[in-house]
Amino acid sequence: MSNLNGTLATISIVAIPILFAIIAHEVMHGVVALSLGDDTALRAGRLTLNPISHIDLFGTIILPFALYLVGLPVLGYAKPVPVDFRVLRGGRTGMLKVAAAGPLTNFTLAIVSGLVLRTIAGQIYGPGGATIVRPLALMLQTSVIVNVELGVFNLFPLLPLDGGRVMYAILPMGAARVYARTERYGFLILLLLLYTHWIDAAINPVMNTAINAISWMVRL
């Protein structure tokens, strides 16, 4: 029974940071798209932090929690926010801004979480620390790690990930058109990279560097 209670407590602590990281990532895609002239996400009711509007049972709940519990990098996704890239102001520059908004939101959340964690750290062993401050500190610690992992993973230059959109936006048009043809195989390529651990080798050093950088900033 104690093991079950411990597992439930762990899930309750990691659930909010993971859900908020994934949902905020998607919402910011829509917010930036709206600022650039595309109201598709607004009309679809997706510019909200209400989880019901965004949750994908496997991608938002099962996958990230399972990866977290077994100690692997947290990967997850919500229902993609619809964006009509054809109407964005700025053309491919607009696409770049929309794509980058998600990962940049995650990095911002990681930094803010780290700063708040530093602020409350001294109260962990004070009155009420064990029941209030310590669980909050664990949530903030989870938020730093999860947001860095999601931000770095989504910047991997593979369509349809955000990094793939950024790559498409900065390539010369001829190369971009050729690159765009890989999107139909993107999910299969991603599965292959995950299965062979190539993607781990590529993004783990970046994740560790980002987490160390945030830790350094927090210590300052």
Residue pairs with C-beta under 8 A, 6 or more apart in sequence:
7 69
10 69
11 65
13 135
13 138
13 139
13 142
14 65
14 68
14 139
14 142
14 146
15 65
16 139
17 113
17 139
17 140
17 142
17 143
17 146
17 147
18 64
18 65
18 68
18 74
18 76
18 142
18 146
19 51
19 55
19 60
20 49
20 109
20 143
21 106
21 109
21 143
21 146
21 147
21 150
22 54
22 60
22 64
22 76
22 77
22 78
22 150
23 49
23 51
23 54
23 60
23 78
24 49
24 105
24 106
24 109
25 78
25 102
25 103
25 105
25 106
25 150
25 154
26 46
26 54
26 78
26 79
26 80
26 81
26 102
27 46
27 47
27 48
27 49
27 54
27 81
28 101
28 102
28 104
28 105
29 41
29 81
29 83
29 98
29 99
29 101
29 102
30 40
30 41
30 42
30 46
30 47
30 81
30 82
30 83
31 41
31 47
31 101
32 97
32 98
32 101
33 40
33 41
33 81
33 83
33 84
33 88
33 98
34 41
34 42
34 47
36 88
36 89
36 90
36 94
36 97
36 98
37 87
37 88
37 89
37 94
38 83
38 84
38 85
38 87
38 88
40 82
40 83
40 84
41 47
41 81
41 82
41 83
44 81
44 82
45 53
46 53
46 54
46 79
46 81
46 82
51 60
53 79
54 60
54 78
54 79
55 61
55 78
55 79
56 77
56 78
56 79
59 76
59 77
59 78
60 76
60 77
60 78
63 75
63 76
63 77
64 74
64 75
64 76
64 146
67 73
67 74
67 75
67 76
68 74
68 142
68 146
73 149
73 153
73 200
73 203
73 204
73 207
74 145
74 146
74 149
74 150
75 149
75 150
75 153
76 150
83 98
85 94
85 95
85 98
88 94
88 95
88 98
90 97
92 168
92 169
92 176
93 169
95 165
95 168
95 169
96 165
96 166
96 169
96 170
98 165
99 162
99 163
99 165
99 166
99 169
100 162
100 166
102 151
102 154
102 162
103 150
103 151
103 152
103 154
103 155
103 162
103 163
104 151
105 151
106 147
106 148
106 150
106 151
106 154
107 147
107 148
107 151
107 210
109 143
109 147
110 143
110 144
110 147
110 148
110 151
110 210
110 214
111 214
111 217
113 140
113 141
113 143
113 144
113 147
114 140
114 144
114 214
114 215
114 217
114 218
115 217
115 218
116 140
117 137
117 140
117 141
117 144
117 218
118 218
118 219
120 133
120 136
120 137
120 140
121 137
123 129
123 133
124 133
124 134
124 137
126 133
144 211
144 214
145 211
148 207
148 210
148 211
148 214
149 207
151 210
152 203
152 206
152 207
152 210
153 161
153 203
154 161
154 162
154 163
155 161
155 162
155 163
155 166
156 163
156 164
156 199
156 202
156 203
157 163
157 164
157 166
157 167
158 164
158 182
158 186
158 189
158 190
158 193
159 165
159 167
159 168
159 179
159 180
159 182
159 183
159 186
160 183
160 186
160 187
161 186
161 190
164 179
164 183
164 186
167 179
168 176
168 179
168 180
169 176
171 179
182 189
190 199
192 198
193 199
193 202
194 200
